[in-house]
Amino acid sequence: MSGMMQGYHGFSGGGQFCFFSVISILGLISGAVMIASAMMFRNRPQDHIIWGVLVLVFALVSLADMGGYFIGAILGIVGGALALSYRGQAALQAPQNLPR
């Protein structure tokens, strides 16, 4: 007798190809890209458009495999939108010594 999870998602080997294994791997890759993009946004906020678009695209890709029961995909969409709307510290400060 084999174990209970033998062949789960087609990872058991034997030359078996399974659609769910591809979807699972796609979900892992999209999650890793979203985390890497969030870390790059924190390190290089001047490129916030690039990192926000990457997070949004891979959050939408993660919807194909339910995106962590949709919570991960929803958080990715919200995070990508916040990264796109980021203005930085310089834009938030009020200009000083304006001529009247």
C-alpha positions as CSV (number, residue, x, y, z in Angstrom):
1,M,0.0,0.0,0.0
2,S,1.2,3.5,-0.8
3,G,0.9,6.5,1.5
4,M,-2.2,8.7,1.6
5,M,-0.7,11.5,-0.4
6,Q,1.0,9.3,-3.0
7,G,0.4,11.0,-6.3
8,Y,-1.0,14.2,-4.8
9,H,-1.1,16.9,-7.6
10,G,0.9,14.6,-9.8
11,F,4.2,15.1,-7.9
12,S,4.7,11.3,-7.4
13,G,6.8,10.7,-10.5
14,G,6.3,7.9,-12.9
15,G,6.2,10.3,-15.9
16,Q,2.8,11.5,-14.8
17,F,1.8,15.0,-15.9
18,C,-1.0,16.7,-14.0
19,F,-2.6,20.0,-14.7
20,F,-2.8,20.8,-10.9
21,S,0.9,20.5,-10.5
22,V,1.4,23.2,-13.1
23,I,-1.1,25.4,-11.4
24,S,0.6,24.8,-8.0
25,I,4.0,25.7,-9.4
26,L,2.6,28.8,-11.1
27,G,1.1,29.9,-7.8
28,L,4.4,29.4,-6.0
29,I,6.3,31.4,-8.7
30,S,3.7,34.2,-8.7
31,G,3.9,34.5,-4.9
32,A,7.7,34.6,-5.0
33,V,7.7,37.3,-7.6
34,M,5.2,39.4,-5.6
35,I,7.3,39.1,-2.5
36,A,10.5,40.0,-4.4
37,S,8.7,43.0,-6.0
38,A,7.5,44.2,-2.7
39,M,11.1,44.0,-1.3
40,M,12.4,45.9,-4.3
41,F,9.8,48.5,-3.9
42,R,11.0,49.0,-0.3
43,N,14.6,49.3,-1.4
44,R,14.0,51.4,-4.6
45,P,10.8,53.4,-4.1
46,Q,11.7,55.7,-7.1
47,D,10.7,52.8,-9.4
48,H,7.3,52.3,-7.8
49,I,5.5,52.0,-11.1
50,I,7.5,49.0,-12.2
51,W,7.1,47.2,-8.9
52,G,3.4,48.0,-8.6
53,V,2.7,46.7,-12.1
54,L,4.6,43.5,-11.4
55,V,2.7,42.9,-8.2
56,L,-0.6,43.6,-9.9
57,V,0.1,41.3,-12.8
58,F,1.3,38.4,-10.7
59,A,-1.6,38.9,-8.2
60,L,-4.0,38.5,-11.2
61,V,-2.0,35.4,-12.3
62,S,-2.3,33.9,-8.8
63,L,-6.1,34.1,-9.2
64,A,-5.8,31.1,-11.5
65,D,-4.8,28.9,-8.5
66,M,-7.1,30.7,-5.9
67,G,-4.2,32.9,-4.7
68,G,-4.0,31.6,-1.2
69,Y,-7.8,31.1,-1.0
70,F,-8.1,34.5,-2.7
71,I,-6.7,36.3,0.3
72,G,-3.2,36.5,-1.2
73,A,-4.5,37.7,-4.6
74,I,-6.6,40.4,-2.9
75,L,-3.7,41.6,-0.8
76,G,-1.5,41.6,-3.9
77,I,-4.0,43.7,-5.8
78,V,-4.3,46.1,-2.9
79,G,-0.5,46.3,-2.5
80,G,0.1,46.8,-6.2
81,A,-2.5,49.6,-6.3
82,L,-0.9,51.3,-3.3
83,A,2.6,51.0,-4.9
84,L,1.2,52.6,-8.1
85,S,-0.3,55.5,-6.1
86,Y,2.9,56.1,-4.0
87,R,4.1,59.7,-4.1
88,G,7.1,59.6,-1.8
89,Q,8.2,61.9,1.0
90,A,9.3,64.8,-1.2
91,A,5.8,65.1,-2.8
92,L,4.1,65.1,0.6
93,Q,6.1,68.0,2.1
94,A,4.6,71.4,1.6
95,P,6.7,73.8,-0.6
96,Q,8.4,76.5,1.4
97,N,9.0,80.2,0.5
98,L,6.5,80.5,-2.3
99,P,6.3,84.0,-3.9
100,R,3.1,85.8,-3.3
